[in-house]
Amino acid sequence: MSAALPLPPDRTPDQPGVGRSTAPETPLERLRTIRETISREAAALARTAETIGPSAVRAAELTAACSGNVVVTGVGKAGLVGKKLVATLASTGTPAHFLHPTEAVHGDFGRVKHDDLVWAFSNSGRSEEVTQIASQLRRQGAGLISFTADDDNPLASASTCSVVYGRHAEACPHGLAPTSSTTVMMAVGDAVALLASQLRDFTARDFAKFHPGGALGRKLANVGQLMRPLDCCRVAEQSVTIRQCMVSCSISGRRSGAVMLTNDDGQLTGIFTDSDLARLLESRCEEALDGPIASKMTLDPHCVAPQTLLSDAIALLSELRISELPVVDSERRPVGMLDITDLIALGEITPESETLSLPSTIPFRG
């Protein structure tokens, strides 16, 4: 029998884990641990998706009907999940704020009004700080929705609506740290919030109002905010020749690859691109250069209004596989141009992009 290895100087026999190593030793084992943790949480989500009941729908309906704020409460990890869900609710059209259970009993009950709906989170449904205030929250507001692992607990009993998402083994190797349970709790909260948003008829345009900054804000911006202004675009009358157009429309700096052509009233009637010019030269049709550009332009081109969502415009560019999109006013007079090279520079699309993650929200003519 081999002799026992000496204990490290900072460990004693009564400390957990002494005598055995629990940490993965090799990079491959550590990567496997990461993947297993994610897989356990994903499995918990999959089970929840299959078993979540009609109470979640009822919770969304109550939330959508709420005329006040949604007041979210919870303690510990459940409270942190609740704070994130406040952000989800607020950004999808449901005013919301967080109420800490301890602060509630020290004066913050005044933040709950009669038309407010309360969301309370507790995996066990027995968190003392939450159960202590549950009944008063229900009486003081318009109702109380609980989110718990089961319905056999004081919080669920005190609720107007009890959303049960099931018990799940934690992904923690010791089965202790809230991991799978908080992942499921957040996903269920997100699902209820998003259904409530749909029931409120919350649109992408509404969403844009709450996300004006960053990359998301740009994608949800109006075309007018990111188009090239008219003084940076090439515009000509449809009566000129191709040669005259190319000379008169020469501008310094980064130019668009298309010329917008107008009639005598200044209305957009066609578009002529650098690719059109290249095709004429490749086919040795040099004589066409001194002919009217109207005979070679694309008639009645697709165009958008300045207030069109950028996501809709990108969807049209992708669908038609075009690089330039004229922007016109209500009288169909050009006011600018949306150029795909600008969108690539902003990171809104990549050169290899063929589809758009955000769906189009307005119809386009074929």
C-alpha positions in Angstrom: 0.0 0.0 0.0 1.5 3.3 -1.0 2.1 6.0 1.5 -0.3 8.9 1.7 0.9 12.1 0.1 1.6 14.9 2.5 -1.1 17.6 2.7 -0.3 21.1 1.3 0.6 23.4 4.1 -2.5 25.5 3.7 -5.0 22.6 3.8 -6.2 20.6 6.8 -7.9 17.1 6.8 -11.3 18.5 7.6 -11.4 20.9 4.6 -13.6 19.9 1.7 -11.8 18.4 -1.3 -8.7 17.4 0.7 -7.0 14.3 -0.7 -8.5 14.5 -4.2 -8.2 16.9 -7.1 -11.4 18.3 -8.6 -10.0 20.8 -11.0 -9.5 19.7 -14.7 -5.8 19.5 -15.4 -5.4 19.7 -19.1 -6.6 22.4 -21.5 -8.8 19.8 -23.2 -10.4 18.8 -20.0 -11.0 22.4 -19.0 -12.7 23.1 -22.4 -14.8 20.0 -21.9 -15.9 21.4 -18.5 -16.9 24.7 -20.1 -18.9 22.9 -22.8 -20.6 20.5 -20.3 -21.7 23.5 -18.1 -23.3 25.2 -21.1 -24.9 21.9 -22.2 -26.5 21.4 -18.7 -28.0 24.9 -18.8 -29.1 24.4 -22.4 -30.8 21.1 -21.4 -32.6 22.9 -18.6 -33.9 25.5 -21.0 -35.1 22.8 -23.4 -37.0 21.0 -20.7 -38.6 24.3 -19.6 -39.6 25.1 -23.2 -41.5 21.8 -23.3 -43.1 22.0 -19.9 -43.9 25.6 -19.2 -47.7 26.0 -18.7 -50.5 28.4 -19.5 -49.8 30.4 -16.4 -46.9 32.1 -18.4 -49.4 33.2 -21.0 -51.7 34.6 -18.2 -48.7 36.5 -16.8 -48.0 38.1 -20.2 -51.7 39.0 -20.6 -51.7 40.7 -17.1 -48.5 42.5 -17.9 -49.8 43.8 -21.3 -53.0 45.0 -19.6 -51.1 46.8 -16.8 -51.7 50.5 -17.0 -48.9 51.4 -14.5 -45.4 50.1 -14.0 -44.2 46.5 -13.5 -42.4 46.4 -10.2 -39.9 43.6 -10.1 -38.6 42.2 -6.8 -36.3 39.4 -5.7 -33.3 38.8 -3.5 -29.8 37.4 -4.2 -29.3 35.9 -7.6 -33.0 36.0 -8.3 -32.9 39.7 -7.6 -30.0 40.2 -10.1 -32.1 38.3 -12.7 -35.0 40.6 -11.8 -32.9 43.7 -12.5 -32.0 42.4 -15.9 -35.7 41.7 -16.7 -36.5 45.3 -15.7 -34.3 46.3 -18.6 -36.0 43.8 -21.0 -39.5 45.1 -20.0 -38.5 48.8 -20.2 -36.9 48.4 -23.7 -39.9 46.5 -25.1 -42.6 48.9 -24.1 -43.4 48.0 -20.5 -42.4 50.6 -18.0 -40.6 48.8 -15.1 -38.4 49.3 -12.1 -36.8 47.2 -9.4 -37.8 47.1 -5.7 -35.4 45.5 -3.3 -37.4 43.5 -0.6 -35.3 44.9 2.3 -35.8 48.5 1.1 -39.5 47.9 0.7 -40.0 47.4 4.4 -38.0 50.5 5.2 -40.2 52.9 3.2 -40.0 51.9 -0.5 -43.5 50.3 -0.4 -44.5 53.9 -1.4 -43.0 53.2 -4.9 -45.8 50.6 -5.6 -49.0 52.3 -6.9 -52.5 50.8 -7.2 -52.1 50.3 -11.0 -48.7 48.7 -10.7 -48.2 45.0 -11.3 -45.5 43.1 -9.3 -43.2 40.4 -10.6 -41.6 38.4 -7.7 -38.7 36.0 -8.3 -37.6 33.2 -6.0 -36.5 29.8 -7.1 -37.7 28.1 -3.9 -40.6 30.5 -3.3 -39.5 30.7 0.3 -37.0 33.5 0.4 -38.0 35.2 3.7 -37.3 38.7 2.4 -39.7 38.2 -0.5 -42.5 36.2 1.2 -42.6 38.8 4.0 -43.8 41.5 1.6 -45.7 39.3 -0.9 -49.2 39.8 0.5 -48.9 43.5 0.9 -47.5 43.9 -2.6 -50.5 42.1 -3.9 -52.9 44.3 -1.9 -51.2 47.5 -2.7 -50.8 47.0 -6.5 -52.8 45.6 -9.3 -51.6 42.0 -8.8 -48.7 39.8 -8.0 -47.0 37.4 -10.5 -44.6 34.9 -8.9 -41.8 33.0 -10.8 -40.8 29.9 -8.9 -39.6 26.4 -9.5 -42.9 24.9 -8.1 -46.2 26.1 -6.8 -46.0 24.5 -3.4 -44.5 27.5 -1.6 -45.7 30.6 0.3 -44.8 33.0 -2.6 -46.9 31.1 -5.2 -49.8 30.8 -2.7 -49.8 34.6 -2.2 -49.8 35.4 -5.9 -52.4 36.4 -8.4 -50.7 34.3 -11.0 -47.9 31.7 -10.4 -45.5 30.9 -13.2 -43.8 27.6 -12.5 -40.7 26.7 -14.5 -39.7 23.4 -12.9 -36.8 22.3 -10.8 -33.5 21.8 -12.5 -30.1 20.4 -11.4 -27.6 23.2 -11.2 -24.8 23.2 -13.7 -22.4 23.9 -10.8 -20.2 20.8 -10.2 -21.3 20.8 -6.5 -24.9 21.3 -7.5 -25.0 24.4 -5.3 -24.3 27.7 -7.2 -27.5 29.0 -8.9 -26.7 28.5 -12.6 -29.3 26.4 -14.4 -32.1 27.8 -12.2 -31.2 31.4 -12.9 -30.7 30.8 -16.6 -34.2 29.3 -16.8 -35.6 32.0 -14.6 -34.3 34.7 -16.9 -35.4 32.9 -20.1 -39.0 32.5 -18.8 -39.0 36.2 -17.7 -37.8 37.3 -21.1 -40.4 35.1 -22.8 -43.3 36.6 -20.8 -42.0 40.1 -21.3 -41.7 39.6 -25.1 -45.2 38.1 -25.4 -46.5 41.1 -23.4 -44.7 43.3 -25.9 -46.4 41.6 -28.8 -49.8 41.9 -27.1 -49.2 45.7 -26.7 -48.5 45.8 -30.5 -45.0 47.0 -29.8 -43.2 47.4 -33.2 -39.7 47.8 -34.4 -40.3 51.5 -34.8 -41.3 51.7 -31.1 -38.2 49.7 -30.2 -36.1 52.3 -32.1 -37.3 55.1 -29.8 -35.7 53.3 -26.8 -32.4 52.4 -28.5 -31.0 55.6 -30.1 -27.4 54.8 -29.4 -24.7 52.4 -30.6 -24.8 49.9 -33.4 -28.4 48.8 -32.6 -29.5 52.4 -32.6 -28.0 52.9 -36.0 -29.7 49.8 -37.4 -33.0 51.1 -36.0 -32.4 54.6 -37.2 -34.3 56.2 -40.1 -32.7 56.2 -43.5 -32.6 60.0 -43.4 -30.1 59.9 -40.5 -27.5 57.8 -42.4 -28.1 58.6 -46.1 -25.7 60.7 -48.2 -27.3 64.1 -48.4 -28.2 65.4 -51.8 -25.2 67.7 -52.2 -23.0 64.6 -52.0 -25.0 62.7 -54.6 -24.9 62.8 -58.4 -28.2 64.1 -59.9 -28.9 65.0 -63.5 -31.8 65.7 -65.9 -32.9 62.8 -67.9 -32.7 64.8 -71.1 -28.8 65.0 -71.1 -26.5 62.6 -72.9 -24.5 59.9 -71.0 -21.3 61.8 -71.8 -22.7 65.1 -70.6 -24.0 63.4 -67.4 -20.7 61.8 -66.6 -18.9 65.2 -67.0 -21.4 67.4 -65.2 -22.0 65.0 -62.4 -18.3 64.6 -61.5 -17.8 65.4 -57.8 -14.8 65.3 -55.6 -14.4 62.9 -52.7 -16.1 59.6 -52.3 -18.9 59.5 -54.8 -21.9 57.2 -55.2 -21.8 54.7 -58.0 -25.1 55.9 -59.4 -26.7 59.0 -60.9 -30.3 59.9 -60.0 -32.1 61.2 -63.1 -35.1 63.6 -62.9 -37.8 65.1 -65.1 -38.5 68.8 -65.6 -40.4 68.8 -62.2 -37.4 67.5 -60.4 -39.0 64.1 -59.8 -37.0 60.9 -59.9 -37.6 59.0 -63.1 -34.6 56.7 -63.4 -31.1 55.8 -62.2 -27.9 55.2 -64.2 -25.1 53.3 -62.5 -21.3 52.9 -63.1 -22.1 49.3 -63.9 -24.5 50.4 -66.7 -21.6 52.5 -68.1 -19.2 49.6 -67.9 -21.6 47.3 -69.7 -21.9 49.8 -72.6 -18.1 50.0 -72.9 -17.7 46.3 -72.7 -20.2 45.8 -75.5 -18.4 48.4 -77.6 -21.5 50.7 -77.7 -19.4 53.9 -77.5 -21.9 55.7 -79.8 -24.5 55.4 -77.0 -22.4 57.8 -74.9 -23.7 60.7 -77.0 -27.3 59.5 -76.9 -29.9 60.4 -74.3 -29.3 58.8 -70.9 -33.0 58.3 -70.6 -32.7 55.5 -73.2 -30.3 53.5 -71.1 -31.3 54.4 -67.5 -33.3 52.0 -65.2 -36.8 53.4 -65.3 -38.8 54.0 -62.1 -36.2 52.6 -59.7 -36.9 51.3 -56.2 -36.6 54.1 -53.6 -37.4 54.8 -50.0 -38.5 57.7 -47.9 -36.2 59.4 -45.3 -38.3 58.1 -42.5 -38.0 54.5 -43.6 -36.3 52.3 -41.0 -32.7 51.5 -41.9 -33.4 47.8 -41.3 -36.1 47.9 -44.0 -33.8 49.7 -46.5 -31.1 47.1 -45.9 -33.6 44.3 -46.4 -34.5 45.8 -49.8 -30.8 46.2 -50.8 -30.3 42.6 -49.9 -33.4 41.3 -51.6 -32.7 43.1 -54.9 -29.0 42.7 -54.7 -28.4 46.4 -55.4 -25.8 48.8 -54.1 -27.6 52.1 -54.2 -31.0 53.1 -53.1 -32.4 56.6 -53.9 -34.1 58.4 -51.0 -37.1 60.7 -52.1 -39.6 63.0 -50.5 -43.4 62.7 -50.7 -43.3 64.3 -54.2 -40.7 61.7 -55.3 -38.0 64.4 -55.5 -34.5 63.1 -54.6 -33.2 64.1 -51.1 -30.3 61.7 -50.8 -28.9 58.3 -51.5 -28.3 55.2 -49.3 -25.1 53.6 -50.5 -24.1 50.1 -49.5 -20.4 51.1 -49.1 -21.4 53.5 -46.3 -23.3 50.7 -44.5 -20.3 48.4 -44.7 -18.1 51.2 -43.3 -20.5 51.5 -40.3 -20.5 47.8 -39.8 -24.3 47.5 -40.4 -23.7 44.8 -43.0 -20.7 42.8 -44.2 -19.6 42.5 -47.9 -20.7 38.8 -47.9 -24.1 39.5 -46.3 -27.1 38.2 -48.2 -29.8 38.4 -45.6 -30.8 40.6 -42.7 -31.4 39.5 -39.1 -34.2 42.1 -38.6 -37.3 41.5 -40.7 -38.7 44.1 -43.0 -41.6 45.9 -41.5 -43.0 47.8 -44.5 -44.0 46.4 -47.9 -42.0 47.2 -51.0 -43.3 47.0 -54.5 -41.8 44.4 -56.8 
